[in-house]
Amino acid sequence: MTEITEVPSPFCGIGADDLSVQVDGNSVKVTANGCTVNTPAFEQSITDTSARVNGEEVSLGLAIAKAADLLRASNQPIMGGCASDVNGMRGVMAVADKAGAVVDNMNFTGARRNFLALQDTGWMNTTLAEIKNRCDYLLVVGVDLEGFSPRFFERYLWNKESMFLDDTSNREIVYLGKAPSGNASTSPAGVSAKVLECADANLPEVMAVLRALVKNKKIVAESVCGIAVSELQTIAEQLKATKYSVVTWAAGALNFDQAELTVQMLSEMVKDLNTVDTRSSGFPLGGKEGDQTANQVCGWISAYPARAKFSAGYPEYDPFLFDSAVMLENGEADALCWVQAFNIASVPPKTDVPTIVVARSGMVFDKEPDVFIPVGTPGIDHAGHAYRLDSVVAIRLKKLRHSGLPSTAEVLNAIEQAL
């Protein structure tokens, strides 16, 4: 049994790098600094070690050859999932380029709400380091932050040392929309977060009123969607009075029509705050299951975020037309290669087209794919790099055990060579 400390996680998005684990053969047990996201992800058992074609165990070479045959015979394949580390995503792009495939990250429909706002009017966003050292007021909009990232408050709000704050326990936390699921947002001094609840569908109206109040516009109504305007007025005044406020949201949680307009409203309010005597920044949440990594690598290689098509011999980008779920439903695609190195519950969508799955060992299917190749998990079975949610740091992932499973990059590069 081996004890390994200072283990970085590719699962939680925030770049937690202080986990301790015990490794006994292929068994991994988190012994310190785990959470409801990281612990089960690290402790997932290995069950599949052999590739399968039509449900029958075959050699890795035969599975790679079959996958290449399916992609070669396809007119419009899709590279879906896209949940891997940097080298794994490079492999996705190499296969897509050779096969003329669409690249579509599994979380892109949520991320699209951010991209549309960014492309239209831009935004002013911050990093985890600035939150840790400068933020004195955090406004959480439409997401249960501690449910999304259980250790966010511990590591970046209630940290004992800060470069520009004398006492981090004096930070103010306000939830607008969803209430927190636990007590992580309660300060070390025992002060609970302020919570103003409303339905997700009401967030656009509530945020429009809050922005109007920040801009000193008169609001005649006494309440909006069950929230007293006086409460929103208090938040507006606090935002303008603080030294460094941060407004955070998760685009994937804003699941209503034209949610990108709410993201735009948040971003424009942040800009408005920076015209008064204070500093404010936005902070979009993401980074789980390689979505930030996918968009970063796709951006380097194609100049576009994920949801790009390569069948024309050059990259084309359309956040709506190249939605893999829609393409499969409409019969526009005739093959699917699903890449998921992190989460065995994230199975490929149900489809009748030939399906190749390059995924973490242990994935269970209702319908056996044409080809299944189990791969190692970055940060457990092999070293690698993955971007945390603020996109400014590539976490250096460690190899913890010798499972004998190939990496996603090794498999996809072999498929690309076979093409």
QUIDA-V654715 format. One record per backbone hydrogen bond with DSSP energy under -1.0 kcal/mol. NH is the residue of the N-H (numbers start at 1). CO is the residue of the C=O. E is the energy in kcal/mol with one decimal. If there is no record, write none. Layout:
nh-><NH/NH>
co-><CO/CO>
e-><E/E>
//
This chain:
nh-><2/4/7/9/19/20/21/22/23/24/27/29/31/32/39/42/43/52/53/54/56/58/63/64/65/66/67/68/69/70/71/72/73/78/79/80/82/83/86/89/90/91/92/93/94/95/96/97/98/99/100/101/102/103/104/106/108/111/112/113/114/115/116/117/118/119/120/121/122/126/131/132/133/134/135/136/137/138/139/140/141/142/145/148/149/152/155/156/157/158/164/170/171/172/174/175/176/177/186/187/190/194/196/198/202/203/206/207/208/209/210/211/212/213/214/215/216/217/224/227/229/232/233/234/235/236/237/238/239/240/241/242/245/246/247/248/249/253/255/256/259/261/263/264/265/266/267/268/269/270/271/272/273/274/275/276/278/279/281/282/283/285/291/294/295/296/297/298/299/300/301/302/303/307/308/309/310/313/316/318/322/323/327/328/329/330/332/333/334/336/337/338/339/340/341/346/347/356/357/358/359/360/361/363/371/372/373/375/376/379/380/381/384/386/388/389/391/395/397/400/401/411/412/413/414/415/416/417/418/419>
co-><23/21/19/16/7/32/4/29/2/27/24/22/20/20/35/38/39/372/56/370/53/51/59/60/61/62/63/64/65/66/67/68/69/335/102/337/80/339/385/85/86/87/88/89/90/91/92/93/94/95/96/96/77/308/79/81/105/107/108/110/111/111/112/113/114/115/116/117/117/282/127/128/129/130/130/244/244/172/246/174/248/176/143/144/145/149/151/152/153/153/133/167/168/136/138/194/140/196/183/191/187/173/175/177/199/200/202/203/204/205/206/207/208/209/210/211/213/212/227/224/222/228/229/230/231/232/233/234/235/236/237/238/279/137/281/139/283/250/253/254/256/258/259/260/261/262/263/264/265/266/267/268/269/270/272/273/276/243/245/124/247/249/288/290/291/292/293/294/295/296/297/298/299/103/103/316/101/310/309/307/318/320/323/324/325/326/327/327/76/354/78/356/80/358/83/343/345/336/371/338/373/340/375/360/355/52/357/359/406/382/377/377/397/395/393/13/388/386/384/380/380/407/408/409/410/411/412/413/414/415>
e-><-2.8/-3.0/-2.7/-2.5/-1.7/-1.8/-2.7/-2.9/-3.1/-2.6/-2.0/-2.4/-2.8/-1.4/-2.1/-2.5/-2.2/-2.7/-2.5/-2.0/-1.9/-2.4/-2.1/-2.4/-2.2/-2.4/-2.4/-2.4/-2.1/-2.2/-2.1/-2.6/-1.8/-1.6/-3.7/-2.2/-2.3/-2.1/-2.6/-2.5/-2.1/-1.9/-1.8/-2.2/-2.1/-2.3/-2.5/-2.4/-2.0/-3.1/-1.5/-1.9/-2.0/-3.4/-2.4/-2.0/-2.0/-2.1/-2.9/-1.3/-1.0/-2.3/-2.7/-1.1/-2.8/-2.9/-1.5/-2.4/-1.1/-2.2/-2.0/-2.5/-1.8/-2.7/-1.1/-2.3/-1.0/-2.9/-2.9/-3.2/-2.9/-2.8/-1.2/-2.3/-2.9/-2.0/-2.4/-2.5/-1.9/-3.2/-1.3/-1.7/-1.7/-1.9/-2.7/-3.4/-3.3/-3.0/-1.7/-2.7/-2.4/-2.4/-2.9/-1.4/-1.6/-1.6/-2.3/-3.1/-1.9/-1.9/-2.4/-2.6/-2.0/-2.3/-2.1/-1.8/-1.6/-3.0/-2.8/-2.0/-2.5/-1.6/-2.6/-1.8/-1.9/-2.5/-2.4/-2.4/-2.7/-1.7/-1.3/-1.6/-2.0/-2.6/-2.4/-2.8/-1.1/-1.7/-1.7/-1.6/-1.2/-1.7/-1.9/-2.3/-2.1/-2.5/-2.5/-2.7/-2.1/-2.0/-1.7/-2.3/-2.3/-1.4/-1.6/-1.3/-2.2/-1.0/-1.8/-2.8/-1.9/-3.0/-1.4/-2.9/-2.0/-2.4/-2.6/-2.5/-1.9/-2.2/-2.2/-2.8/-1.5/-2.1/-1.1/-3.0/-1.7/-1.6/-2.3/-1.4/-1.5/-1.2/-2.5/-2.5/-2.0/-2.4/-2.4/-1.1/-1.6/-2.4/-3.1/-3.4/-2.4/-2.1/-3.2/-1.1/-1.7/-3.1/-2.8/-3.0/-1.3/-2.4/-1.0/-1.2/-1.8/-2.7/-3.0/-2.5/-3.1/-2.5/-2.1/-2.6/-1.4/-1.6/-1.9/-3.3/-2.0/-3.1/-2.9/-2.6/-1.7/-2.0/-2.8/-2.7/-1.6/-2.2/-2.6/-2.1/-2.1/-1.5>
//
